[in-house]
Amino acid sequence: MAEGIQIEFTASMDDNSLEERLLDRKEDGDLKARICEESKKIWRIATPSVIARVSSFGTIVVTQSFIGHISAVDLAGYALVQTLSVRFVNGILIGMSSATETLCGQAFGAKHYEMMGIYLQRSWLIDLITLTLFLPVFVFGAQIFKLVGQQKEIAESAGYISLCFIPYVYALIFNLTIQMYLQAQQKNMIVAWLSGLQFVIHIAFSNLFVYVLDFGLGGAMAALCVSSWFLVLGEFVYIFGGWCPETWRGFSTAAFKDIWPVVKLSLSSGVMICLELWYYAILVLLAGYMENAQVAINAFSISLNIVSWMLMFIMGIMGAACVRVGNELGRGDAGAVRFSIKVLMGTSTSIGLLFWIICFLFSTNITYLFTDDEAVIHTASRLSLLLAFSALFASIYPVLSGVAIGSGLQTKVAVINLVCFYGIGLPVGVVLGYVLHLQVEGIWLGLAFGVLTETCAMIYLVWKTNWDKEVLKTSARLKRWNLE
């Protein structure tokens, strides 16, 4: 009898082992299918976002290229304004607009469609008031740059360019918020088409104004403003024309109700993004204090723009991270959030490795697109290896920032940015660049070290986050802010 029991038990164990092996195979198949399905969802959001961001940022780079072939002084002035003034205000606007991304993504997941249009209008109000308060940064650009010790001729050129940037930054408010609003409901393909058309129009107008009509620097800046507002007007036509019937129900006084919680979320979002963007801007400012300031600024800003243009791809993944995390939190599925984060990280790391190869092999050749000055090209070429590793490190933390935006963790990320960028990266750059006399390479080493520590800290934050608790927080927030 004991033998019979033993045989039966052994047979049962064999059956169980077989079932477990079959289950494991099934789960492996399901895992592959889940990864493919999640990747489709990510790229359905990310592809239009990448096209839009690359095209929009491309207009900035194209303008820099045109100005670089007009005057080396104007190129340095443009570099200062674009990487300091515009990045300063842009950081505030992008950060505050990311509140729209958080709220619209979560509202769409919870099927509170009518609130998305309200959130969009609230963002317009908050951002317009904020930008108007910061207009003196552009109006008194020349005086500000002289005050911080920049060379007189570069500061005066930067002052003129600052004034020309004002229409552009106002257009930026609407473009940023509308893109986030449409992206949350997976309707951002229209933004990709409009952005691609904007890029073509920008090149055409730049050639017309700079070379045909010979308007010089003013013509290059005019082309930038015209193409930017073309994009915004196209987005207005799409929204107001009835292509978003569930989420846009016209202008409403409800946009003025319960606006203070949105202001607080916008401020924390603004601080988070500002600390990232200002970090790069301050490093460009430090380059302006070196012996050959014009060459240092141009080389540093060109290298930074190369990385920034490549990072537009990562920013597209970042946008997908915001939407996917926000949607799943709105639906109340913490497991889906965790799985989506893993797929997002695998995708961004693969792209980062590709960028590492491109920067390492072709960065010097790319520099020729921006300038004919051999001194600038030689200085930029010395940064190629550091440029490559910076692109690799910076392919990870923006996606994790997108996860934070989608879940409303902006305040925690702002603290991480403050410590890693300003407590670690910036001091290291100053010591290496000025104390140890490594010049531009030293400043860039500080930049890379700050980005590396930021990446490690963000990985730890996301790993330690309890996503089940975040689901409960999201549900409570949506119920509190929903308007009948």
N, C-alpha and C positions, 0 to 999 in steps of 0.2 A: 504493500500500500504506500509505503514511504517512497519507494522507487517511482510509483505512478505519479505521486504528487510532484516529485522532483522533475520527472519528464515533462509533466504538464506545465510546471513553473518555467522550465527552460524554454519550452516551446512558446510560452507566453512572452518571455523576455525577447526571444528571437523576433516574434511578431511585432512587439513594441519597437525594437531596434529598426525593423524594416519600415514601420510607419514613420519613425522619427527621421530616417534617411529620406523617405519620400517627401515628408513635410519640409525637410531642409532644402531639398531640390525645388520644391514648389515655392518656398520662401525666397530662394535665390532667383528663381524666375520672376517672382513678384517684385523683388528688389530691383532687378534690371528694368522691369516695366515701370516701376515707380520713379526710378531715376530718369528714365526717358520722358515720362509724363511731366515730371517736375521741371525738367530741362526745357520742355516745350512751353510750359507756362512762363518760365523765366525769360526765354528768348522772345516770346510773343510780346512781352512788355519791354525787354531790353533792346531789341533790334531797332524799333522806331526811336527809342530814347537815345541810342548810340548815334544814329543818323542825325537826329536833331542836335545833339550836343556837339558832335564833330563839325557839323555845318555851321552852327552858331559861333562856336569858338574859332572855326576856320575864318570867319569874317574878320575877327580880331587879328589873327595871324597874317591874313592877306593884307590888311591895312598896314601892319608892321612891316611887311615885305616891301610894299610900295613906298612907305616913308623911308625905309632903309636905303633905297636907291635914289632918294631925293637929297638927304643930308644926314651926315653922321650925328650932328648935334640934335636934329629933330628926332632921329631914331632914339637917342639917349633920353630926350624929353618924353617921347611917347612911352618908352620903357618904364620911366619913373611913374608916369600917370597911370599906365595900365596895371603895373604891378604894385603900386602903392595906393593912389586915390581910388581908382576903380575897384581894386581888390578889397580895399577897406570898406567901401560902401556896398560892393557886391557881396561881401561876406555877410554883412548885416541883412541884406535883402534875401539872399539865398537861405540864410539861417531862419529868418522869420517866415519866409515862404514855406519852409519845410514843415511848419505846423499844419499847413494845408495838406501836405502829403500824409502826415500822421492821421489827421481827422478824416480826410476823404477816404483813405485806404480802409480805415476801421469802419467807417459808416457804410461803405460799399459792401464790406464783408457781412455786416449786420443787416443789410438791406434797408438802411435808413437813407434811401436815395434822395429824398427831398432836402435833406440837410446839406448835401454836398454843394449845392448852389449857394446856400447861406454861408457856408464856410469860405467859399471862394470870394464872396462879396466882403466878408469880414477881413480877409487877407488884403484885399485891395485897399480898404480903408486904412488899415494899420500900416501897410507898407508905403502908401502915398504920403501919409503924415510923417512917417519916419524919414523917408528920403528928403522931403522938403526941409526937415530940420537939419539935415546933413549937407544941404546945398553949399554952404560956405566953404566946404572942402574943395569944391570945384571953382567957385567964384574967386576965391583968394588963393588959387593954386600957386601962382608965381611967388607970392609973399611967403607962403608956407614952406616951399622948397628952399628959398633963400634963407629962411629962418633956421632950417635944420642943417644949413651949411653946404648946400649943393652949389656947384659952379654957376655964375650969374647967367651965362648964355644958355646953359641947359635948363635952369630954373625958369627963364623967360619963355623959352619954347614950351616947356611943360605947362606954364600958366595959360598959354593960348590953347593948347591941346585940351586942357582941363575944361575950358568953357565949351569946346566942341563936343565933349563927351556928355553934356547934360541931357540932350534929347535921347541919347542912347540909353542912359541909366533909367530914365522914366519908362522907356519901352520895355526895359528888362523886368520891371515890376509885373507887368501883365503877362509877359512871355513865361516867366518862371512859374507864377501861380496857375496859369491856364494849363501849362504842360503837366503840372502835378495833379491838377483836377482831372484832366483827361486820362492821364496815365493810371490813376486809381481805378478807373472804370474800363481800362484797356481799350481806349479810343484814341491813343496817341499816334496812330499811323498818319493821321492828317497833319500832325505837327512835323513828322518826318518829311512828308512831301513838301510842306510849306518851307521847312528849313533848307531842304535841298534846292528849292527854287530860289530862296533867299540868297544862298551862296552863289548861284549862277548870276543873279541880278547884281550882287555886290561886286563881283569881278568885272562885269560889264560896265557898271557905273564908275568903278575905280579907274578903269582904262579910259573911259570917256572924260572924266573930270581931271585926271592927272596928266594924261598924255595928249589927248585930242584937244581939250579946251585949255590945257596948261594952267589949271587952278592950283597945282602944287599941293602943299600940306593941307590947305583948307578943302581942296577937292577930295583928298583921300578920306578926311573925316566926314565930309558931307555924304559920301557914298556909304559909309558905315551907318550913319543915322537913317538914311533913306531905306536901306535894306532891312534894318531892324524894325522899323515901323511897318514895313510891308508885311513882315511875319505876324505882327500883332493884329493888324487889320484883318488878315486872313483868318486868324483864330477867332476874332470877334464874329466874323461872318458865319463861321461854323457853329459857334455856340448859340448866337442869337437867331440863326436861321432855322432852328428847329431840329438839329441833329443830336441834341442831348435832351430829349423830351422828359425823361424821368428825373434827371438831376438838375436841369435848369428850368425854372418856372417863372422867370422874370425877376426884375429887381424887387426887393422886399425890405420893409422896415424891420423885419425880423433880424436883419444883419446887424442892427444896433443893439439887440437884446443879448444879454449874457456875454458881452464882448470881452469883459475883463479876464475870464479864464483863458480865452484864446490869446489875449495879449501876453499873459504870463507864460503860456506855452511857446508863443512866438519869441519872447525875449530869451528864454532858455535855449531855444533852437538857434537864435541869432548868435548868442555867446558861443555856443558849441562850434558853429561853422566859422565864425569870425576868428576864433583862436587858431583854427587850421590855416585859413587863408592869410591872415596877418603874419603868421610865422614866416611864410615865404616872402612876403612883402618887406618885412624888417631885414631879412637877409640881403635883399636887393639894395635896401637903403645902406646897409653896412658896406656893400661893395662900392657905393658912391664916395666913401671916405678914403679909398686907396689912392696910391700915387697917381696912377693913370686911370682916373675915375671913369672917363668916357668909355674906354675899352673894357674895364671891369664890369660896368653896368650893362653894356651891350652883350658881352659874352655870357654873363650870368643870366640875364633875362631871356636871351635866345635859348640857352640850355633849359631854362625853366619852362619856356613855352613848348619846347620839344616834348618834355615830360608831360606837361599839362595837356597837350593835344592827344598824346597817347592815352592819358588817363581819362579822356572823354569816353573811351570804351568802358573803362572801369566804372565811370560815373553812370553809364547806362545800366550796368549790373547793379550798381548801388540803388538806382531808381527801382529796378525790379525787386531788390531786397526790401525796400520800403513797402511796396505794394503787396508782395507775397506775405510778408510778416504781418502787415496791417490787416489784410484780408482774412488770414487764418485766425488771428486774434479776435477779429470781429465775429467770425463764425464760431469761436470758442474751441478750436482744435489745437491744443498745445503740442501734440505729437507731430502734426503737420508742420508747425513752426520749426521744431527741431530738425526735422528731415529737410525742409527747405533750406535752412542755414547750411547744412552739410553740403548740399548740392551747389549752393551759391559759392561756398568757399573753394570747392574743387574747380569750379568754372573760372573764378577770378585768379586763382593761383596758376592755372594753365596759361591764361592770357598774360599774366605777369612774366612767366618764363619766356614767352614769345617776345615781349617787349625788351627783356634783358638782352636777347640775341640781337634785336634790331638796333638798339642803342649802342651796343658794344661794337657792332660792325659798321654802322652807317651814320653815326651821329655827326662826324666831320663833314660828310657829303651833304647832309641836311642843312648844316649851317650856311652853306653857300646860297641857299634860297632866301636868306634874310639880309645878307650883306656881302659887299665886295672887299671890305676892309680886312687885309691879311692879318693885322694884329689881333682883331677880334676873332677871326677864324682860328688862329693859332691858340689863343687863350681858351676858346670854347673846346678845341680838340683835346686839351689837357684834362678836360672834365669828363671825357667819354666813358672811362671805366666807372667813375663815381655815378655818372648819369645812369648807366645800366643798372647798377645795384639799387639806386633810388627808385627807378621804375619798377623793379621787382618788389621791393618792400611796400611801395605805395599802391600796389595792385591788390593788397589785402585789406588794409584798415579802412578804406572808404566803403567797402562792402559791409564791413561790420558796423560802420557808422550808419549805413542804410538800415541795417537791422535795428539799431538803436532808435532811429527816427520812426520806423514803422511801429515800434512798441512804446514810444514816448519816454525813452531813457536819456533824453538830451542833457539833462542836468549832470548826470554821472559822467557822460562823455566829455562835457565841458571841463570838469575837474581833471580828467585824464589828459586832455589837450593842454591844459595849463601847466601841469607838472612835466609832461614828456617834452613838449615843444619849448616852453619858456624856462622851465627849471633845469632841463638837461641839454636839449639840442642847441638852443641859442647861446648859452655860456660856452659850450664846447666849441661852437663855430667862432666865437670871439677870441677865445684863447688860441686856437689853432691858426686863425687867420691873421691876428695882429700880434699876439705875444710871441708865438713861435714862427711868425712871418711866412706862413704857408699861402698867404694871399687868398685868391678866389678858391683854390682847392681846399684850404682850411675851412672857409665858410661853408662850402658844400659838404665837407665831411661832417660838420656839425648838423647840417640839414639831414643827412642820411642817418646819423645816429639818433636824432630826434624821431624820425619816421620809424626806425627799427624799434625803439622803446615803445612808441605809440602802438605799433602793431602787436607787440607782445601783451601790452596792457589790455587792448581791446579783445584779444583772443580770450584772456582770462575773464574779462567781464561777461562776455557772452556765454562762456562755459559755466560760470557760476550762477547765471540768472535762472530763477525758478519760473519757467514759462507757464506752469499751471496757475501760479499767483498772478502773472501778467494777464492771463485770460480773464480772471475775476476783476482786476483793475480796469481792463478795457470795457468790460460789460457795465461796470458801475459808471464809468465816464460817459459812455454812450447814452445810458438811461438818464443821466443827470443833465446832459446838454441837448437831448432831443426835444424838439418843439412840436407840439401838436398843431 
